[in-house]
Amino acid sequence: MACVTGPQQKGPSEPAPEMFGLTDRSAEQYLTQAEQASEPDAFSWRVLAIRAWLQQGNVGVAEPQLARLRQQATLAQQPLVALLDGAAALANGNTGLAGQRLAAVDTKALTPNAASYYLLLQANRFEQQQQPIDAAKMLIERHETLADQEQNAGLERIYQLLTQSSPLALHQAQNASNSESVNGWLRLMAILNNQHTVPGQRSWQLQSWRKAYPDHPGHRYLSDSTEPGISLDAYQPAHIAVLLPLSGQLAEQADAIRNGILSAHQGQSSRLSFFDTNGRDMATLYRQLQQAGADFILGPLLKEDIDALTSLDPAIPVFALNRPAYQPVLPHRYYFSLSPEAEAAEAAVHIWEQGHRQPLVFAPGNELGRRVAAEFKTQWQQLSGQQARLAYFNNQQSIESDVRRALKDGSAGVAAGVGVIRGSIETAPPSGPIDSVFMVTNTTETRFILPYFDFIRDSRAARLPTYVTSRSYVPGGEPPMSELNGLQLADMPWLFGGAPQLMEEIETLWPTAGSSWLRLFAFGYDALTLIPQLTQLREGAPAVPALTGELSLSEGGVIQRRLQWMEYRDGEWQAGSE
C-alpha cells in the first residue's frame, strides 16, 4: 500500500516515431507520450505534438511547449527547434518572420525527414506570398524524399501551382542553377499553359520535351501520342534564317560572320534569309521568319537574344552562335562560340598532354582575366585532381614584382597584385617548382611580360614552356620579335595555312582584313558547314576538321574545338617541337 500511495514511476513507454514523419494522432496523445518518456524520446514526442497543433492552427496552445523545447534543446537539437519556430510563424500567417526564421535554419544539420519538412514549409510560405513557381520548386526538390503513397499528392500540387503561371514567367524561371527536374517542369508547363500555340508547334515542343526528359514525372500530364517522334536525321533545311546584329555597334563583326556564311553557302540549293537583331523584339522576328517559311535558325549572336529566343521555344532547329548561361539540353538545340574560356580549357588539356604537372597561370586582374583563369583551373582540376596555381598582375609598373611573387612557391601566400585562388576543395596551394606557364594575355602584354620571366628566373636558363591563346597571335610577315621565340600558341588552323585557296580568295576580296575579321569569317563559314553534320556529331561521329579547329559536339549540343598549337620562331609560326 505504501508503494501505491508514493510517487508513481514511469513505466515502459512506446518508442518515439520519426519527429518529422506523418502526424496521425492528436497533439494531446503525443503530449501524453512525451510526459511518460525519457529523453531523447520525450523531445521527439513533444516535437510531434507541436507539429500537430500547428497543423490545426493552434499556435497559442503550441507555444508553451515550443518555449520548453527552446530551453531544453541540446546543441544538436537546436536546428530542429529553429525549424519549428519558422513553422509557428507561418501558422500565424507571418510569412516575413517565417522567412527570416527558416533562413536561419542550418539545413545541413537536418535529418532527411526534417529537410523534407523544411522544404514543405518553404513551399507553403511561397504559396502564401503568391509565388507559385518558387513554391513548386520547393515541392519538386522535396518529391524524391516522399514515400510512394505521398508522391502522387505532391505531383498534383506541383502541377496545380504551375498552372497558375504564365508561359513567359515559366520560361524566365528556367536557369542553369535549377535541377534538371525543376527545369523540366518549368518547360513542360510553359508549353501546356500556352493557349496561343498552333497545334503543329505544340506537338513539336511536346515531342522535344519527351525526348529531353524521358523519365520525368511530368509525363503523367501528357496524353499518349501516336504521332511520329521528332526525326534526328541529318538536317537538310530548305530555308535558313540567320539572326545577326547587322546594324549598330556589332555590325562590323556581324558582317564578317555573314560573309563567312555566304561563302560556305555557295553552290547550295537552300535559301538564306538574314534578319537584323539589333534593337528588334525577338518574338516579332520569330513570327517574321515563320511567315517566311524558314525551317532552320542560325544564330542569334548575342546571349540576351539567345535567351529571348529560347523563351519562345521555337518549333524548328536552332544553332546559336554563342553560349548563354542557361543552355537547355534539348533535341535540335546547338551552341557554337569562340569564347576565351573555351580556349583556356583547351590550353589546360594541351599542357597536361605535354606532361606538365605544375603550371602557373598568369592573368590580368580584370574580369576577363579572372574568368579565363577560373576556366583553366576547373579543367586542370578535372584532369589532375589538383589545383592550378593562379596569379594576377595589375599594370606595367608592377609587372616585375608581380612576376617575382608569382614564381615563388605557391605556399608563400598572397601578395599585393597577385592572388592565388584556392580550388573548391580546400587544400594547400600547389608546391614545388613551376614547370610551365599559361599566360592569359594579348600580344602587347605577352611581349612586355615574357622577358621578365626569363630575367627573374635566370636569363641563362632555358625558358619555361610558355603557352598562350589566340589573343597573343602575331600575323606572319611582321618583323621578328626575338623575345617571343619558343612561345607556343593555340589558334585556328585557318590562320596557319589551312584552306590556302579560300584564304587567297579572301585576301583578294578583302585585302585589309585583319586576324579578328578572319576568325569571325571562319566562325560563320564553319557554322553553316556544320549544319548537315550536327545530328551525327551528337550521336558520337568523329570530330570534323574545320577552319576554326577540330570540331566535335558534347551531349548538351555544345560545339567543342581542338585548336592547332604552333611555336613562334623568328617571325613565323611553325609546328611545335614538343
C-alpha positions in Angstrom: 0.0 0.0 0.0 2.9 2.3 0.8 4.2 1.8 -2.7 0.8 2.7 -4.2 0.5 5.9 -2.3 4.1 7.1 -3.1 5.3 8.9 -6.3 4.4 6.9 -9.4 7.3 5.6 -11.5 7.3 5.9 -15.3 6.6 2.6 -16.9 7.9 1.4 -20.3 6.9 3.9 -22.9 6.4 3.4 -26.6 9.4 4.3 -28.8 9.1 7.7 -30.4 8.4 7.7 -34.1 10.2 9.9 -36.6 9.8 13.5 -35.5 9.1 14.8 -39.0 7.2 11.9 -40.3 3.5 11.5 -40.7 1.4 13.0 -37.9 -1.5 10.6 -37.4 -2.5 11.2 -33.8 -3.9 14.2 -31.9 -1.5 16.6 -30.2 -2.8 15.6 -26.8 -1.9 11.9 -27.4 1.7 12.9 -28.5 2.0 15.1 -25.4 0.8 12.3 -23.1 3.6 10.1 -24.6 6.1 12.9 -24.0 5.2 13.1 -20.3 5.8 9.3 -19.9 9.0 9.1 -22.0 12.6 9.7 -21.1 15.0 11.8 -23.2 15.6 11.9 -26.1 12.2 10.2 -26.9 10.4 12.9 -24.8 11.8 15.6 -27.1 10.6 13.7 -30.2 7.1 13.2 -28.8 6.9 16.9 -27.9 8.0 17.9 -31.5 5.2 15.8 -32.9 2.7 17.4 -30.5 3.8 20.9 -31.6 3.6 20.0 -35.2 0.1 18.6 -34.7 -1.1 21.8 -33.1 0.5 24.0 -35.7 -1.2 22.0 -38.5 -4.5 22.8 -36.8 -3.6 26.5 -36.4 -3.4 26.2 -32.6 -0.3 28.3 -32.3 -1.2 29.6 -28.8 -1.5 26.1 -27.5 1.8 25.0 -29.1 3.8 28.0 -27.9 4.3 26.9 -24.3 5.7 23.5 -25.4 7.8 25.2 -28.0 9.2 27.6 -25.3 10.0 24.5 -23.2 11.9 23.0 -26.1 13.9 26.2 -26.6 15.2 25.9 -23.0 15.9 22.2 -23.0 17.2 21.6 -26.5 20.8 20.4 -26.9 23.1 21.9 -29.4 22.3 19.1 -31.9 18.5 19.7 -31.4 18.6 23.5 -31.8 18.2 23.4 -35.7 15.0 21.4 -35.1 13.7 24.0 -32.7 14.5 26.7 -35.2 12.6 24.8 -37.8 9.5 24.7 -35.5 9.9 28.4 -34.8 9.6 29.0 -38.6 6.6 26.7 -38.7 4.9 28.6 -35.8 5.4 32.0 -37.6 3.9 30.5 -40.8 0.9 29.1 -38.9 0.4 32.6 -37.5 0.3 34.0 -41.1 3.5 36.0 -40.6 5.3 34.9 -43.8 8.0 37.6 -43.4 9.0 36.4 -40.0 8.7 32.8 -41.2 11.2 33.5 -44.0 13.7 35.0 -41.6 13.4 32.1 -39.2 13.7 29.5 -41.9 16.7 31.3 -43.4 18.4 30.9 -40.0 17.9 27.1 -40.0 21.1 25.1 -40.5 19.8 22.8 -43.2 23.0 20.7 -43.3 22.2 19.6 -39.7 18.7 18.3 -40.6 17.8 14.7 -41.0 16.3 13.7 -44.4 12.8 13.9 -42.9 13.4 17.2 -41.2 14.9 18.6 -44.5 11.7 17.4 -46.3 9.6 19.3 -43.7 11.8 22.4 -44.2 11.1 22.3 -48.0 7.3 21.9 -47.3 7.3 24.9 -45.0 9.2 26.9 -47.6 6.7 25.8 -50.3 3.8 26.9 -48.0 5.4 30.2 -47.4 5.9 31.0 -51.1 2.4 29.9 -51.8 1.0 32.3 -49.2 3.2 35.0 -50.7 1.6 34.4 -54.1 4.9 33.0 -55.6 3.7 29.7 -57.1 6.8 29.0 -59.2 9.1 29.3 -56.1 6.6 27.1 -54.1 6.6 24.5 -56.8 10.4 24.5 -56.9 10.5 23.6 -53.2 8.0 20.7 -53.8 9.9 19.4 -56.8 13.1 19.3 -54.7 11.1 17.5 -51.9 9.5 15.0 -54.3 12.2 12.4 -54.2 12.1 12.3 -50.3 8.5 11.3 -50.2 7.2 7.8 -49.8 5.4 6.3 -52.9 1.9 6.9 -51.4 2.7 10.6 -50.8 4.3 11.3 -54.2 1.0 11.4 -56.2 -0.4 14.1 -54.0 2.9 16.0 -54.2 2.9 15.9 -58.0 -0.7 17.1 -58.2 0.1 20.1 -56.0 3.2 20.9 -58.2 1.0 20.7 -61.3 -1.7 22.9 -59.8 0.8 25.6 -58.7 2.5 25.8 -62.1 -0.8 26.1 -63.9 -1.2 29.5 -62.3 1.9 30.9 -64.0 2.2 32.4 -67.5 4.4 30.8 -70.1 6.7 33.8 -70.1 7.2 33.6 -66.3 7.9 29.9 -66.5 10.5 30.4 -69.3 12.2 33.2 -67.3 12.4 30.9 -64.3 14.5 28.4 -66.1 18.2 28.7 -65.5 21.4 26.7 -65.0 21.2 26.7 -61.2 17.9 24.7 -61.2 18.0 21.0 -61.1 17.1 19.1 -64.3 13.8 18.1 -62.8 12.9 21.7 -62.0 13.7 22.9 -65.5 11.8 20.0 -66.9 8.7 21.0 -65.0 9.0 24.7 -66.0 9.5 23.9 -69.6 6.6 21.4 -69.7 4.1 23.8 -68.0 5.2 26.7 -70.2 4.1 24.5 -73.2 0.9 23.3 -71.6 -0.1 26.8 -70.3 0.3 28.5 -73.7 -3.1 28.7 -75.2 -2.0 30.5 -78.3 0.5 28.0 -79.7 -0.6 26.5 -83.1 -1.1 22.7 -82.9 1.9 21.9 -85.0 4.3 23.9 -82.9 2.8 22.4 -79.6 3.2 18.9 -81.0 6.9 19.6 -81.8 7.5 21.2 -78.4 6.0 18.3 -76.5 7.9 15.7 -78.5 11.1 17.6 -77.9 10.2 17.7 -74.2 9.6 13.9 -74.1 12.9 13.2 -75.7 14.8 15.6 -73.4 13.2 14.3 -70.2 12.3 10.6 -70.8 12.0 9.7 -67.1 10.4 12.9 -65.8 7.3 12.6 -63.5 5.5 15.2 -65.6 4.8 12.6 -68.3 1.7 11.7 -66.3 0.1 15.0 -67.5 0.6 14.2 -71.2 -1.8 12.2 -73.2 -0.4 9.2 -75.1 0.7 10.4 -78.5 0.7 8.2 -81.6 2.3 10.9 -83.6 5.8 10.1 -85.0 8.7 11.2 -82.9 11.0 14.0 -83.8 13.3 12.9 -86.6 17.0 13.1 -85.9 18.0 12.6 -89.5 20.7 14.9 -90.9 19.4 18.4 -91.4 18.8 19.4 -95.0 17.0 22.8 -94.4 15.3 24.4 -97.4 15.3 27.9 -95.8 17.8 29.0 -93.2 17.0 32.2 -91.2 20.3 33.8 -90.0 19.9 36.1 -87.0 22.7 38.6 -86.6 23.1 42.3 -85.3 23.7 43.6 -88.8 23.4 47.2 -87.6 24.6 49.0 -84.5 27.9 48.6 -82.6 28.5 45.0 -83.7 27.7 45.5 -87.3 31.3 45.0 -88.5 31.7 41.8 -86.6 28.3 40.5 -87.8 29.3 41.4 -91.4 32.4 39.2 -91.1 30.3 36.3 -89.9 27.7 37.0 -92.6 30.4 36.8 -95.3 31.7 33.5 -93.9 28.1 32.1 -94.1 27.6 33.3 -97.6 31.0 31.9 -98.7 30.1 28.5 -97.3 26.7 28.6 -98.9 28.0 28.9 -102.4 26.6 26.2 -104.6 23.9 25.1 -102.2 20.3 24.9 -103.1 18.9 26.1 -99.8 17.7 29.6 -99.3 19.3 32.1 -96.8 17.5 35.0 -95.2 19.3 37.4 -92.9 17.4 39.1 -90.1 18.9 42.1 -88.2 18.5 41.5 -84.5 19.8 45.0 -83.4 17.1 46.7 -81.3 14.5 44.1 -82.5 12.0 42.2 -80.5 12.7 38.5 -80.8 9.1 37.5 -80.7 8.4 39.7 -83.7 11.4 38.4 -85.6 10.4 34.8 -84.9 6.9 35.5 -86.3 8.6 37.0 -89.4 10.8 34.1 -90.1 7.9 31.7 -89.6 5.9 33.6 -92.1 8.9 33.5 -94.5 8.8 29.7 -94.2 12.2 29.2 -92.5 12.9 25.7 -91.3 16.2 26.3 -89.5 17.6 29.2 -87.4 21.3 30.0 -87.4 22.0 32.5 -84.6 21.4 34.7 -82.7 24.8 36.0 -81.8 24.1 37.9 -78.5 23.5 35.9 -75.3 20.4 38.0 -74.4 18.9 37.4 -77.9 19.5 33.6 -77.5 17.7 33.7 -74.1 14.8 35.6 -75.7 14.5 33.1 -78.5 14.8 30.2 -76.1 11.8 31.6 -74.1 9.7 31.3 -77.3 10.5 27.6 -77.6 10.8 27.7 -81.4 9.5 24.7 -83.2 12.4 24.5 -85.6 16.1 23.6 -85.0 18.3 26.4 -83.6 22.1 26.6 -84.0 23.0 29.6 -81.7 26.3 31.4 -82.3 27.1 31.9 -78.6 26.8 30.1 -75.3 24.4 31.7 -72.8 24.4 31.0 -69.1 21.4 28.6 -69.5 21.7 26.1 -72.3 18.7 23.7 -72.2 19.7 20.3 -73.4 17.1 19.6 -76.0 16.9 17.9 -79.4 17.6 20.4 -82.1 19.4 22.9 -79.9 23.0 23.6 -80.5 25.6 26.2 -79.4 28.8 27.4 -81.0 31.2 30.1 -79.8 34.7 31.4 -79.9 35.0 32.0 -76.2 38.3 32.8 -74.4 37.1 30.4 -71.7 36.9 27.5 -74.1 40.5 28.3 -75.3 41.7 28.2 -71.7 40.1 24.8 -71.2 41.9 23.7 -74.4 45.2 25.0 -73.0 44.8 23.1 -69.8 44.2 19.8 -71.8 47.2 20.5 -74.0 49.6 21.4 -71.2 48.5 18.2 -69.4 49.1 16.2 -72.5 52.6 17.7 -72.8 53.5 16.1 -69.4 53.5 19.3 -67.3 52.1 19.0 -63.8 52.9 22.3 -62.1 51.6 25.1 -64.4 51.4 28.7 -63.4 48.5 30.7 -64.8 49.4 34.4 -65.1 46.5 36.6 -65.9 45.4 40.3 -65.7 43.4 41.0 -62.6 40.4 42.2 -64.6 37.1 40.5 -65.0 38.1 38.7 -68.3 41.4 37.5 -66.9 39.8 36.1 -63.8 37.1 34.4 -65.7 39.5 32.7 -68.2 41.9 31.7 -65.4 39.0 30.2 -63.5 38.1 28.1 -66.5 41.6 26.8 -66.7 41.5 26.0 -63.0 38.3 24.0 -63.4 39.6 22.0 -66.4 43.0 21.4 -64.7 41.4 20.1 -61.6 39.3 17.6 -63.6 42.4 16.4 -65.4 44.8 16.2 -62.4 42.7 16.2 -59.3 45.0 19.1 -58.2 44.6 22.9 -58.1 46.4 25.1 -60.6 48.5 28.0 -59.3 46.8 31.2 -60.4 48.4 34.6 -60.2 47.3 38.0 -61.3 49.0 41.2 -62.5 47.5 44.7 -62.4 49.7 47.1 -64.6 53.0 47.6 -66.3 54.5 49.4 -63.3 54.1 46.3 -61.0 55.0 43.6 -63.5 58.4 42.8 -62.2 57.2 42.4 -58.6 54.1 40.5 -59.7 56.2 38.0 -61.7 58.6 37.6 -58.7 55.8 36.8 -56.4 54.1 34.5 -58.9 57.3 32.5 -59.4 57.6 31.9 -55.6 56.4 28.6 -54.2 52.6 28.6 -54.0 52.7 28.2 -50.2 54.3 31.6 -49.9 50.8 33.1 -49.7 49.1 36.0 -51.4 50.9 39.3 -52.1 49.8 42.6 -53.5 48.8 42.4 -57.1 49.0 38.6 -57.1 46.3 36.3 -55.9 46.5 32.5 -55.6 43.0 31.2 -56.0 42.2 28.1 -53.9 40.1 25.4 -55.5 36.7 24.4 -54.4 38.3 21.7 -52.3 40.2 23.4 -49.5 43.7 22.1 -49.7 47.1 23.7 -49.7 48.2 25.5 -52.8 50.4 23.6 -55.2 54.1 23.5 -54.1 57.2 22.6 -56.0 58.9 24.1 -59.0 56.8 25.6 -61.7 57.3 23.6 -64.9 55.2 25.7 -67.4 53.3 29.0 -67.7 50.0 29.8 -69.3 49.6 33.5 -69.9 46.1 35.0 -70.3 47.5 37.9 -72.3 47.1 39.8 -75.5 50.0 40.4 -77.9 51.2 43.6 -76.3 51.1 42.2 -72.8 52.8 39.0 -73.9 55.7 40.9 -75.4 56.1 43.1 -72.4 55.8 40.3 -69.7 57.6 37.4 -71.2 61.2 38.8 -70.8 60.5 39.3 -67.1 60.0 35.6 -66.6 63.4 35.0 -68.3 65.2 37.7 -66.3 63.8 36.9 -62.9 64.4 33.1 -63.2 67.8 33.2 -64.8 68.5 34.6 -68.3 70.9 31.8 -68.9 68.4 29.1 -68.0 66.1 27.5 -70.6 62.8 29.4 -70.8 59.8 27.7 -69.0 57.5 26.2 -71.6 55.1 29.1 -72.1 51.6 28.8 -73.7 49.1 31.5 -74.9 45.9 31.5 -76.8 44.7 33.4 -79.8 44.7 36.8 -78.0 48.5 36.7 -78.4 48.5 35.9 -82.1 51.1 37.8 -84.2 50.4 37.7 -88.0 53.1 36.2 -90.1 55.3 38.5 -92.1 55.8 41.1 -89.4 59.4 41.9 -88.2 60.7 39.1 -86.0 60.3 39.5 -82.2 63.1 37.6 -80.7 61.6 37.9 -77.2 58.7 35.6 -78.4 60.9 32.8 -79.7 59.7 29.5 -78.2 56.3 30.8 -77.3 53.5 28.3 -78.0 50.1 29.5 -79.2 46.8 27.8 -79.9 44.6 29.2 -82.7 42.5 28.3 -85.7 44.2 26.1 -88.3 42.7 28.6 -90.8 45.3 31.2 -89.7 48.2 28.7 -90.0 47.8 27.9 -93.7 44.6 25.8 -93.6 42.4 26.1 -96.7 45.0 28.2 -98.7 42.8 28.5 -101.7 39.9 30.0 -99.7 42.4 32.3 -97.9 43.7 33.5 -101.3 40.1 34.4 -102.4 39.5 36.3 -99.1 42.7 38.3 -99.5 41.6 39.2 -103.0 38.1 40.3 -101.9 39.1 41.8 -98.5 42.8 42.8 -98.7 42.7 44.8 -95.5 41.1 42.1 -93.3 42.9 41.5 -90.0 43.1 38.4 -87.9 40.0 39.3 -85.9 37.9 39.6 -89.1 39.3 36.4 -90.4 38.4 34.5 -87.2 34.8 35.7 -87.4 34.6 34.8 -91.1 35.8 31.3 -90.3 33.3 31.1 -87.5 30.4 31.9 -89.9 31.8 29.6 -92.5 32.1 26.6 -90.1 28.7 27.3 -88.6 26.9 26.9 -91.9 29.1 23.9 -93.0 28.3 22.0 -89.8 24.5 22.1 -90.1 24.2 18.8 -92.1 26.6 17.1 -89.7 25.1 18.2 -86.3 22.9 15.2 -85.6 25.7 12.7 -86.5 28.1 14.6 -84.2 25.5 14.4 -81.4 25.4 10.7 -81.9 29.1 10.4 -81.5 30.5 10.8 -85.0 34.3 11.6 -85.2 35.4 15.2 -84.9 35.3 17.3 -88.1 38.4 19.2 -89.3 37.3 22.7 -90.0 38.7 26.3 -90.3 38.2 27.1 -86.6 39.6 23.8 -85.3 38.8 20.1 -85.0 35.1 20.2 -84.1 33.1 17.8 -82.0 29.8 18.0 -80.1 29.1 17.5 -76.4 26.0 15.6 -75.3 24.5 19.0 -74.4 24.8 20.2 -78.0 27.8 22.5 -77.5 30.4 22.6 -80.2 33.9 21.9 -78.8 37.1 23.0 -80.6 40.5 21.4 -80.6 42.9 24.2 -81.7 46.2 23.9 -83.5 49.3 24.6 -81.4 52.2 26.3 -83.1 55.6 27.7 -81.9 56.9 31.2 -82.7 60.4 31.1 -84.3 61.9 34.3 -85.8 58.7 35.9 -87.0 56.9 32.8 -88.1 54.5 30.2 -86.5 55.8 26.7 -87.0 54.8 23.3 -85.9 55.9 22.9 -82.2 58.9 20.8 -81.3 57.1 19.0 -78.4 
